[in-house]
Every structure is written in structure tokens, then in C-alpha cells.
Amino acid sequence: MSEITPRHFKEEFRLNSDAHADLVLQRMQRDRETLVVIPGGHGEEYRSLVLEVNRREGWLIIDELQPDLGNRRLEEGLPFFAIGRAEKIHAGFQGELLERLSWQGYGALRIAFPRAVFYLQRREFFRVPVSLGDVGAVELVRRGAAPLPASCLDISASGMRVTLPLEESSALHVEERLQAVRFTLQEMYMELAAEVRYVEAPGRLPQRRLRQVGLRFLEVPPRLGERILQYVQRRDRELLRKH
């Protein structure tokens, strides 16, 4: 979902009344739907929840992001994207951090009440963390070089986020086109061309020897794309039931 940009919030899908926007946000709060937060200027995604909706005072309270790097990203001051779901329909808005605070004894974030809320029609951007064993070993195939072994963190119909050892990931660069990403999804073999969309900066990796890399799939055959989307939707339902 890190590929989300303002152009995906189409004016034709903007909720045209404050009451409708409030209802969507209140349903996210009521149902404890997962809120995916994408800090501006970065390719990472973090999970949160809407805890309180207050239009009169002009703010929302959302759960603090985990790991804490996500909260520090928001403190950089750039607007962020937030994608949630209200009664099975994905909706999103652009937000801005006001402050970090303690809310009912837990860490939380107060954000500015969104100027607009949009229904999000691009379901293929919805990304879910994979369950252990669902995605087999991943190989990143570069032209003229040995494949790089990786592990999948999360997946959508449009891309994947993986981790690689620092030493092996150093050769990758943003916008590099990979010959293929090879992996199995619940024992179904997949081989898809991809583009590197994000490489985690080494300076942000204290105490870790792994680096996160975001990939965007290119020219996905319909059969494979549908299989990935089916997995994402099923996995999403599993996560919601756990919440």
C-alpha cells in the first residue's frame, strides 16, 4: 500500500458531507478496524487503530505506531496517508500529527481532523503481513548477478516488502528493475518482474543486521494477480477476527 499517493484519492470518491465522513471515521473506531499509516516521504507502513473521533475540537486519537520508528517518522512533520475500512469499504485520508500523548494509560497520537475522507477504490494496494509459512523463501533475481535471498514481511496484489541481510542488500537501489522475484505463495510458485521502490537507510538500523526493501510487481499475469489478491483478502479477514 506504500504506493498510495494523493492521485489515488479521487475527487469523485470524496465523501461530500461532514456527516458522512464522521460516520465512516466513527465506524472505524467502533469496529476497531486496522488503520494503515504511511508516513510521507517514506515507503514504510505501520498499523494503528482509531481510538477517538472529535470533529468539534478538530482532532482524532489513534493508537501509537509500532515500532517506534513510525512515530518518529510522523514527528518529522510531513503529512501522512491513513487507510482504514468501514463496513468492508476501504476509506482513506491525509493526516498531520499534532502531538504524542498518553490516552487512557497507553501511548497514542493526536492528529488533525482530516479535511476530507475518500472511499478508496484501489483494493489491490491493500497490503497484509503474511502468516508464518504462507510465503516460502524469496529470491530477488538481478541481471548479471547472483540471486539475493530474502524473506517476505507483507504482500499485496501490487507488491511485497522483504528483508535482506545488510551486506547483500547494499547493491540494490531505488527504481532498479529486477528480472524477477521468485517465491511460493501457499505452495503456488510465482515468478514476477519487479521494481525496487524503497530501500531502508542503513543509518536507521541500530542493533539490526537486516534491511527492509519495498518492491512493486510489474506486468502481473491475471491468474497470479488474482491468487495474490484472494490471499490478501482472506488474510485480512483473519487479522480482523483477531482484533
C-alpha positions as CSV (number, residue, x, y, z in Angstrom):
1,M,0.0,0.0,0.0
2,S,3.0,2.3,0.2
3,E,2.4,3.2,-3.4
4,I,-0.6,5.3,-2.3
5,T,-0.3,8.9,-3.4
6,P,-2.7,11.9,-3.5
7,R,-3.8,10.9,-7.0
8,H,-5.5,7.8,-5.6
9,F,-7.8,10.0,-3.5
10,K,-10.1,10.9,-6.5
11,E,-12.4,13.8,-6.1
12,E,-15.3,11.7,-7.4
13,F,-15.0,9.4,-4.4
14,R,-14.7,12.2,-1.8
15,L,-17.4,12.0,0.9
16,N,-19.4,15.1,0.2
17,S,-20.8,15.8,3.6
18,D,-19.2,16.2,7.1
19,A,-21.9,13.8,8.5
20,H,-20.9,11.0,6.1
21,A,-17.2,11.5,6.8
22,D,-17.9,11.4,10.5
23,L,-19.9,8.2,10.2
24,V,-17.0,6.5,8.3
25,L,-14.5,7.5,10.9
26,Q,-16.8,6.5,13.8
27,R,-17.3,3.1,12.2
28,M,-13.6,2.6,12.1
29,Q,-13.4,3.5,15.8
30,R,-16.4,1.3,16.7
31,D,-15.2,-1.8,14.8
32,R,-11.5,-1.4,15.8
33,E,-10.6,-1.7,12.1
34,T,-6.9,-1.7,11.3
35,L,-5.6,1.7,10.2
36,V,-2.6,1.5,7.9
37,V,-0.4,4.6,8.3
38,I,2.1,5.5,5.6
39,P,4.5,8.4,6.6
40,G,5.1,11.0,4.0
41,G,8.4,10.7,2.1
42,H,8.9,7.0,3.2
43,G,7.9,3.6,1.8
44,E,7.0,2.0,5.1
45,E,3.7,1.1,6.5
46,Y,2.6,0.9,10.2
47,R,-0.5,-0.4,11.9
48,S,-2.8,1.6,14.2
49,L,-6.4,2.0,15.3
50,V,-8.8,4.9,15.5
51,L,-9.5,5.4,19.3
52,E,-11.5,8.7,19.4
53,V,-13.2,11.0,16.8
54,N,-13.8,14.6,17.8
55,R,-14.7,16.9,14.9
56,R,-15.8,19.7,17.2
57,E,-12.3,20.1,18.7
58,G,-10.7,19.2,15.4
59,W,-8.8,16.0,16.1
60,L,-8.6,12.2,16.1
61,I,-6.8,10.0,18.5
62,I,-5.1,7.0,17.0
63,D,-3.0,4.2,18.7
64,E,0.7,4.8,18.7
65,L,2.6,3.1,15.9
66,Q,4.8,0.0,16.3
67,P,7.8,0.0,16.1
68,D,8.5,3.5,17.5
69,L,10.3,4.4,14.2
70,G,6.8,5.1,12.8
71,N,6.0,7.7,15.4
72,R,9.4,9.4,14.8
73,R,8.6,9.5,11.1
74,L,5.4,11.4,11.8
75,E,7.2,13.8,14.1
76,E,9.2,14.9,11.0
77,G,6.2,17.0,10.2
78,L,5.3,15.7,6.8
79,P,1.7,14.8,6.0
80,F,0.9,11.1,6.1
81,F,-1.7,8.8,4.5
82,A,-4.1,6.7,6.5
83,I,-6.2,3.8,5.1
84,G,-8.9,2.0,7.0
85,R,-12.1,0.3,6.5
86,A,-15.7,1.0,7.3
87,E,-18.1,-1.9,6.9
88,K,-15.9,-3.6,4.3
89,I,-15.3,-0.5,2.2
90,H,-11.8,1.0,2.3
91,A,-11.5,4.7,3.0
92,G,-8.6,7.0,3.4
93,F,-7.4,10.5,4.3
94,Q,-4.3,12.6,4.6
95,G,-3.3,13.4,8.1
96,E,-1.0,15.5,10.2
97,L,0.4,14.8,13.6
98,L,-0.5,17.3,16.4
99,E,1.2,15.6,19.4
100,R,2.1,12.3,21.1
101,L,0.3,11.7,24.3
102,S,-1.0,9.2,26.8
103,W,-4.5,8.1,26.2
104,Q,-6.3,6.0,28.8
105,G,-2.9,4.9,30.1
106,Y,-1.5,3.9,26.7
107,G,0.7,5.7,24.1
108,A,-1.3,7.4,21.4
109,L,-1.2,10.1,18.7
110,R,-3.4,13.1,18.4
111,I,-3.8,14.0,14.7
112,A,-5.6,16.8,12.9
113,F,-9.1,16.1,11.9
114,P,-8.9,15.2,8.1
115,R,-10.0,17.9,5.7
116,A,-11.6,15.2,3.5
117,V,-12.3,11.5,3.6
118,F,-12.3,9.4,0.4
119,Y,-13.5,6.0,-0.5
120,L,-10.5,4.1,-1.8
121,Q,-11.3,2.0,-4.9
122,R,-7.9,0.6,-5.5
123,R,-8.2,-2.6,-3.4
124,E,-5.0,-4.0,-4.9
125,F,-3.0,-1.6,-2.8
126,F,-4.1,-3.2,0.4
127,R,-1.2,-5.0,2.0
128,V,-1.2,-7.6,4.8
129,P,1.6,-9.2,6.9
130,V,2.0,-12.8,5.9
131,S,1.4,-15.7,8.2
132,L,4.4,-17.9,9.0
133,G,4.9,-20.5,6.3
134,D,2.5,-18.9,3.7
135,V,5.3,-17.4,1.7
136,G,8.3,-19.5,1.0
137,A,11.9,-18.3,0.6
138,V,12.1,-15.3,-1.7
139,E,14.8,-14.7,-4.4
140,L,15.5,-11.4,-6.0
141,V,16.9,-12.0,-9.4
142,R,19.2,-9.3,-10.8
143,R,20.5,-9.2,-14.3
144,G,24.1,-10.4,-14.4
145,A,24.3,-11.1,-10.7
146,A,23.6,-13.9,-8.3
147,P,20.0,-14.0,-6.8
148,L,19.6,-12.3,-3.5
149,P,17.8,-14.4,-0.8
150,A,15.1,-12.5,1.1
151,S,12.1,-13.0,3.5
152,C,8.7,-11.7,2.9
153,L,7.1,-9.3,5.6
154,D,3.9,-8.4,3.8
155,I,2.3,-8.6,0.4
156,S,-0.4,-7.0,-1.8
157,A,-1.5,-7.6,-5.3
158,S,0.8,-4.8,-6.4
159,G,3.9,-5.5,-4.4
160,M,5.9,-7.0,-1.5
161,R,8.0,-5.9,1.4
162,V,11.0,-8.1,2.2
163,T,14.0,-8.1,4.5
164,L,17.6,-8.9,3.3
165,P,20.9,-9.1,5.2
166,L,22.6,-5.7,5.2
167,E,25.6,-6.9,3.2
168,E,23.5,-8.5,0.4
169,S,21.1,-5.6,0.2
170,S,23.8,-2.9,-0.4
171,A,23.8,-3.5,-4.1
172,L,20.1,-2.6,-4.5
173,H,18.9,0.9,-5.4
174,V,15.6,2.6,-5.8
175,E,14.0,2.3,-9.3
176,E,16.2,-0.7,-10.1
177,R,14.2,-3.1,-12.2
178,L,14.6,-6.8,-11.1
179,Q,14.5,-9.5,-13.6
180,A,12.2,-11.5,-11.3
181,V,11.0,-12.0,-7.7
182,R,10.7,-15.8,-7.1
183,F,8.6,-17.1,-4.3
184,T,5.8,-19.6,-3.4
185,L,2.5,-18.4,-2.0
186,Q,0.8,-21.3,-0.2
187,E,2.8,-23.7,-2.3
188,M,1.9,-21.9,-5.6
189,Y,5.1,-20.9,-7.5
190,M,5.4,-17.3,-8.6
191,E,8.0,-15.5,-10.7
192,L,7.2,-11.8,-11.3
193,A,9.3,-8.9,-12.7
194,A,9.5,-6.1,-10.1
195,E,10.9,-2.7,-9.4
196,V,12.7,-1.6,-6.2
197,R,10.5,1.2,-4.7
198,Y,12.2,1.6,-1.3
199,V,15.4,0.7,0.4
200,E,15.7,1.3,4.2
201,A,18.5,3.6,5.0
202,P,21.4,1.9,6.9
203,G,21.6,4.7,9.5
204,R,18.1,3.7,10.7
205,L,19.1,0.2,11.6
206,P,20.7,0.2,15.0
207,Q,21.2,-3.2,16.5
208,R,19.8,-4.9,13.4
209,R,21.5,-6.7,10.6
210,L,18.5,-6.8,8.2
211,R,17.2,-4.1,5.8
212,Q,13.7,-3.7,4.6
213,V,13.1,-3.3,0.8
214,G,9.9,-2.4,-0.9
215,L,9.1,-4.0,-4.3
216,R,6.4,-3.2,-6.9
217,F,5.4,-6.0,-9.1
218,L,5.4,-5.4,-12.9
219,E,3.2,-7.0,-15.5
220,V,1.5,-9.4,-13.2
221,P,-0.4,-12.2,-15.1
222,P,-4.1,-12.1,-14.2
223,R,-4.1,-15.6,-12.8
224,L,-1.3,-14.9,-10.4
225,G,-2.6,-11.4,-9.5
226,E,-6.0,-12.9,-8.6
227,R,-4.4,-15.6,-6.5
228,I,-2.4,-13.0,-4.5
229,L,-5.5,-10.8,-4.1
230,Q,-7.5,-13.8,-2.8
231,Y,-4.8,-14.4,-0.3
232,V,-4.6,-10.8,0.8
233,Q,-8.4,-10.6,1.3
234,R,-8.5,-13.9,3.3
235,R,-5.5,-12.9,5.4
236,D,-7.1,-9.5,6.0
237,R,-10.2,-11.2,7.4
238,E,-8.1,-13.4,9.7
239,L,-6.4,-10.3,11.1
240,L,-9.7,-8.5,11.7
241,R,-11.1,-11.5,13.5
242,K,-8.1,-11.5,15.8
243,H,-8.6,-7.8,16.6
